[in-house]
Amino acid sequence: MANRSRSVQSPLVLIANDQEWSARSLESILAPNGYEVLRAFTGQQTLDHARAAAPDLIILDTQLPDMHGFDICRAIREEAPFGATTPIVMTTSGPSGRAQRLEAYRAGAWEFLGQPLDGEALLLKLRTFIQAKVESDSMRDRSLLDEATGLYNMKGLARRAKEIGAIAVRRKQAVSAVVFTPGDDGVDLAAGNPVADHVGQVIRRRGRASDAIARLSGSEFAVIAPETGDAEVRKLLERFDRTVAEETSDEAGNPIRIRAGYCAVPNFADSEVDAIELLLRATTALRDLREAGGKERVRAFVG
């Protein structure tokens, strides 16, 4: 939501260029026309800034000290949060020949420009690119979110689970999947119950930005958590349980607690299952927990 608002009012543009005069020239065009500018001087810095700041648009020079612009463009396109919807404009200090232009498009660039730049034409193109990104992000969000809570729906979670899994494989990270439900003594809150809606809203506010949190049904929620092993996922669930109990109560005024099943793998690159299978195993753990009864609130998948 924040990025869409920023895109409309003051889009953030990442300029990746180690030539001071060229970068300053671009900034002198963009800043007076309402754009916020972030600078990067190397390929690695470009990737780091792109991941951290999630810019609305990237202007990327073909020649950076440590990486070629085409390789940087491809790397950005492979990063899950960006995909094809973040506009990338590539620039070169010389004329833009046909072979270079085609290679830029193959790498995922929206446009390839040579020198000298036409400032007025550039601004018109960027405005169109930003509008396209805003509309694309808005349509994606509407189709992937649960309206009552703002969490992902099942479709949205499946998409994010694949993205998180792909990054975790490359970085050899731990990944955990959690399925939990609010309510006590084996009785679930009914679908559409305002208390269940409130639980979802609480989890959305208190959840980690790195986690994919979803509402699977009226009273069932799920989390795909990167860089989270067995010990960390239990701490996450303790925090969720405490937060929900502090902020939510039933009609009698009793605090709502949660029950959860989870499945954690220490190194996703070595795992034989994908993120969706982790989610199914967490669901199985929760089902076994509920069938067993008793006071146990969290159970890991075994099998």
C-alpha positions in Angstrom: 0.0 0.0 0.0 2.8 2.4 0.9 4.6 1.9 -2.4 1.4 2.6 -4.4 0.8 5.9 -2.6 4.5 6.9 -3.1 4.2 6.0 -6.8 1.3 8.4 -7.3 2.7 11.3 -5.3 6.5 11.1 -5.5 7.8 8.1 -7.3 11.2 6.7 -6.1 13.7 6.3 -8.9 16.9 4.4 -8.4 19.7 5.8 -10.7 22.5 3.3 -11.1 25.4 5.1 -12.7 29.0 5.7 -11.7 29.5 8.7 -14.0 28.8 11.7 -11.7 28.0 14.1 -14.5 25.5 11.7 -16.1 23.8 10.8 -12.9 23.5 14.5 -11.9 22.1 15.3 -15.3 19.3 12.7 -14.8 18.7 13.9 -11.2 18.3 17.5 -12.4 15.6 16.3 -14.8 13.7 14.2 -12.3 13.9 16.0 -9.0 12.1 19.2 -10.2 9.3 17.1 -11.6 8.4 15.4 -8.3 10.6 12.3 -8.3 12.6 11.1 -5.3 16.1 9.9 -6.4 18.2 7.2 -4.9 21.8 6.8 -6.2 23.9 3.6 -6.7 27.4 3.5 -8.1 28.1 -0.3 -8.5 26.1 -3.3 -9.6 26.1 -4.8 -6.1 25.0 -1.5 -4.6 22.2 -1.4 -7.2 20.9 -4.8 -6.2 21.1 -4.0 -2.5 19.3 -0.6 -2.9 16.6 -2.3 -5.1 15.9 -5.0 -2.5 15.9 -2.5 0.4 14.0 0.4 -1.1 11.7 -1.3 -3.7 12.0 1.7 -6.1 9.1 2.5 -8.5 11.5 2.7 -11.4 15.2 2.0 -12.1 17.4 3.9 -14.5 20.4 1.6 -15.1 23.6 2.4 -17.0 25.1 -0.4 -19.1 28.6 0.0 -17.7 29.2 -0.2 -14.0 32.5 -1.0 -12.4 31.8 -4.5 -11.1 28.9 -5.7 -13.3 27.5 -5.2 -16.8 24.1 -3.5 -16.8 22.5 -6.4 -18.8 23.5 -8.8 -16.0 22.2 -6.5 -13.3 18.9 -6.1 -15.2 18.5 -9.9 -15.4 19.4 -10.3 -11.7 16.7 -7.8 -10.8 14.1 -9.5 -12.9 14.9 -12.8 -11.1 14.2 -11.2 -7.7 10.7 -12.1 -6.6 9.5 -8.7 -5.4 10.2 -7.1 -8.7 9.3 -9.5 -11.5 8.3 -7.8 -14.7 6.3 -4.9 -13.2 9.1 -2.7 -12.0 10.1 -0.5 -15.0 13.8 -0.6 -15.9 15.2 2.0 -18.3 18.8 1.2 -19.5 21.1 4.0 -20.7 24.5 4.0 -22.4 27.1 6.8 -22.7 27.3 6.3 -26.4 24.8 5.8 -29.3 22.2 3.1 -28.7 22.8 0.6 -31.5 20.3 -2.1 -32.5 22.3 -5.0 -31.1 22.6 -3.3 -27.7 18.9 -2.4 -27.7 17.8 -5.9 -28.4 20.0 -7.3 -25.7 18.6 -4.8 -23.2 15.1 -5.9 -24.1 16.1 -9.6 -23.7 17.5 -8.8 -20.2 14.1 -7.3 -19.2 14.5 -3.6 -19.8 11.4 -1.5 -20.8 13.5 1.0 -22.7 17.1 1.5 -23.9 18.4 5.1 -24.4 21.6 6.5 -25.8 23.1 10.0 -25.3 22.2 12.7 -25.5 19.0 12.2 -23.6 15.8 14.1 -24.5 14.6 15.3 -21.1 11.0 16.0 -22.1 10.6 12.7 -23.9 12.2 10.9 -20.9 9.7 12.4 -18.5 6.7 11.5 -20.7 8.0 7.9 -20.9 8.6 7.6 -17.2 5.1 9.0 -16.4 3.6 6.3 -18.6 5.8 3.6 -17.1 4.9 4.6 -13.5 1.1 4.7 -14.3 1.4 1.2 -15.8 3.2 -0.1 -12.7 0.6 1.5 -10.3 -2.3 -0.1 -12.3 -0.6 -3.5 -12.4 0.3 -3.5 -8.7 -3.3 -2.5 -7.8 -4.9 -5.2 -9.9 -2.5 -7.8 -8.5 -3.2 -6.8 -5.0 -6.9 -6.8 -5.4 -6.8 -10.4 -6.7 -4.4 -11.7 -4.2 -5.7 -10.2 -0.9 -8.4 -11.1 1.6 -10.6 -8.0 1.7 -11.6 -8.2 5.4 -8.0 -8.4 6.8 -5.6 -7.2 4.0 -3.8 -10.5 4.3 -3.0 -12.7 1.3 -5.7 -15.1 0.2 -4.8 -18.7 -0.8 -3.9 -17.6 -4.4 -1.7 -14.8 -3.1 0.0 -17.1 -0.6 0.8 -19.7 -3.2 2.4 -17.1 -5.3 4.5 -15.7 -2.5 5.4 -19.1 -1.2 7.0 -19.9 -4.6 8.9 -16.6 -4.5 10.1 -17.1 -1.0 11.1 -20.7 -1.7 13.2 -19.6 -4.8 15.1 -17.0 -2.8 15.6 -19.5 0.1 17.1 -22.1 -2.3 19.6 -19.5 -3.7 20.6 -18.3 -0.2 20.3 -21.7 1.5 18.0 -20.4 4.1 15.7 -22.0 6.6 12.0 -21.8 5.8 9.0 -22.6 8.0 5.3 -23.0 7.2 2.6 -22.4 9.9 -1.1 -23.0 9.9 -3.0 -21.7 12.9 -6.6 -21.1 14.0 -8.0 -18.8 16.8 -10.4 -20.3 19.3 -10.1 -22.6 22.3 -11.3 -26.1 23.4 -11.4 -27.3 19.8 -14.1 -24.8 18.8 -13.3 -22.6 15.8 -14.6 -19.1 15.2 -17.1 -19.2 12.4 -16.3 -17.9 8.9 -17.2 -14.2 8.8 -17.1 -13.9 12.6 -15.9 -10.3 13.3 -13.6 -11.7 16.0 -11.9 -13.8 13.3 -11.6 -10.8 11.1 -10.0 -8.9 14.0 -7.5 -11.7 14.6 -6.4 -11.4 11.0 -6.0 -7.7 11.2 -3.9 -8.0 14.4 -1.6 -10.6 12.8 -1.2 -8.4 9.7 -0.1 -5.4 11.9 2.2 -7.4 14.1 3.6 -9.8 11.5 7.1 -9.5 10.1 7.5 -7.8 6.7 9.5 -10.7 5.4 6.8 -13.2 6.1 3.9 -14.1 3.8 0.7 -14.2 5.9 -2.6 -15.4 4.6 -6.2 -16.2 5.5 -7.0 -19.6 4.2 -10.6 -19.7 5.4 -12.8 -17.8 7.8 -10.9 -19.0 10.9 -7.7 -20.5 9.5 -4.5 -18.5 8.8 -1.1 -19.4 7.5 2.4 -18.0 7.4 5.4 -18.8 5.2 8.4 -17.6 7.1 11.9 -17.3 5.5 15.1 -17.5 7.6 13.0 -19.2 10.3 13.9 -22.6 11.7 12.3 -24.7 14.4 13.3 -22.6 17.4 12.5 -19.3 15.6 9.1 -20.5 14.5 8.1 -21.4 18.0 9.1 -18.0 19.2 7.0 -16.5 16.3 4.0 -18.5 17.4 4.5 -17.5 21.1 4.4 -13.9 20.0 1.3 -14.4 17.8 -0.5 -16.2 20.7 0.4 -13.4 23.2 -0.5 -10.6 20.8 -3.9 -12.2 19.8 -4.7 -12.8 23.5 -3.9 -9.2 24.4 -5.9 -7.6 21.7 -8.8 -10.1 21.1 -11.5 -11.6 23.3 -14.6 -13.6 22.9 -18.2 -12.6 23.8 -17.6 -13.5 27.4 -14.5 -11.3 27.6 -12.0 -14.2 27.6 -8.8 -13.7 25.7 -8.6 -15.6 22.3 -5.7 -18.0 22.0 -4.4 -19.8 19.0 -3.5 -23.4 18.1 -0.9 -24.1 15.4 0.8 -26.7 13.4 4.1 -26.1 11.6 6.8 -27.6 9.5 10.3 -26.2 9.4 13.4 -27.1 7.3 16.8 -25.8 8.2 18.2 -25.5 4.7 15.6 -25.1 1.9 18.2 -25.8 -0.8 18.6 -29.4 0.6 14.9 -30.0 1.1 13.0 -32.4 -1.1 9.7 -30.5 -0.7 8.6 -27.1 -1.9 6.9 -24.3 0.1 3.4 -25.5 -0.8 4.2 -29.0 0.6 5.5 -27.4 3.8 2.1 -25.7 4.1 0.3 -29.0 3.6 2.4 -30.6 6.3 1.7 -27.7 8.7 -2.0 -28.3 8.0 -1.6 -32.0 8.9 0.2 -31.1 12.1 -2.6 -28.7 13.1 -5.2 -31.4 12.3 -3.4 -34.0 14.4 -3.2 -31.5 17.3 -6.9 -30.8 17.2 -7.8 -34.5 17.0 -5.5 -35.3 20.0 -7.2 -32.7 22.2 -5.6 -31.7 25.5 -3.8 -28.5 26.3 -1.1 -28.6 23.7 -1.2 -25.6 21.5 1.7 -26.0 19.0 2.7 -29.1 17.2 5.5 -29.7 14.7 4.9 -32.0 11.7 6.5 -35.4 12.1 6.7 -38.0 9.3 
